[in-house]
Amino acid sequence: MRIWDVSSGEQLISMETGPVDVWTVVFSPDDKHVISGSNAGKITMYSVEGGKQEQTLDTRGKFILSLAYVNI
């Protein structure tokens, strides 16, 4: 997964997602994290600044077709 600067066209960061396809992504409201959903049923949170994986939720094979970030 890659994050690009739209104005310059420069790639800012690349994040390793493993051997699965990322189907959906969402940014946190503070833009510090990006969360991806995959065809393998994994929801993974990455740090935008460092590109490091911070947390993963395994839905046991359920396809992740959409995500929403909600502050409660």
C-alpha positions in Angstrom: 0.0 0.0 0.0 1.4 3.4 -0.9 0.7 7.0 0.1 1.3 9.7 -2.5 1.5 13.5 -2.4 -1.1 14.4 -5.0 0.4 17.8 -5.7 3.9 16.7 -6.6 3.2 13.1 -7.6 5.9 11.9 -5.1 5.5 8.7 -3.2 5.6 9.5 0.5 5.6 6.0 2.1 5.1 2.4 1.2 3.5 -0.1 3.6 3.9 -3.9 3.4 0.5 -5.6 3.5 1.7 -9.2 3.1 0.5 -11.7 0.6 -3.1 -10.4 0.5 -4.9 -7.8 -1.6 -6.0 -4.6 0.1 -9.6 -4.0 -0.9 -10.5 -0.9 1.1 -8.7 1.9 3.1 -9.7 4.7 5.5 -7.6 7.4 7.2 -8.2 8.3 10.9 -9.7 11.7 11.5 -6.3 13.0 12.7 -4.5 11.5 9.6 -2.0 9.7 11.8 -3.2 6.2 10.8 -4.5 4.4 7.8 -6.6 1.3 8.2 -6.9 -1.4 5.5 -9.3 -4.2 4.9 -8.4 -7.2 2.8 -9.8 -10.2 0.9 -8.2 -12.4 3.6 -10.4 -10.9 6.3 -7.7 -8.8 8.0 -8.2 -5.3 9.2 -4.9 -3.7 9.8 -3.9 -0.3 11.2 -0.7 1.4 10.1 1.2 4.5 11.3 1.2 7.0 8.4 4.4 8.6 9.6 6.5 5.4 9.8 4.5 3.0 7.7 4.6 0.4 10.5 1.8 -2.0 11.2 0.4 -1.3 14.7 -2.6 -3.6 15.1 -4.4 -6.3 13.2 -7.9 -7.7 13.6 -8.6 -11.1 12.0 -12.2 -11.6 11.0 -11.6 -15.3 10.3 -11.8 -15.1 6.5 -14.7 -12.6 6.1 -14.0 -10.3 3.1 -13.6 -6.7 4.2 -15.5 -4.7 1.6 -15.8 -1.3 3.4 -14.4 0.5 6.5 -15.5 3.5 8.5 -13.6 5.3 11.2 -15.8 6.5 14.1 -14.8 8.4 17.1 -16.9 7.5 20.1 
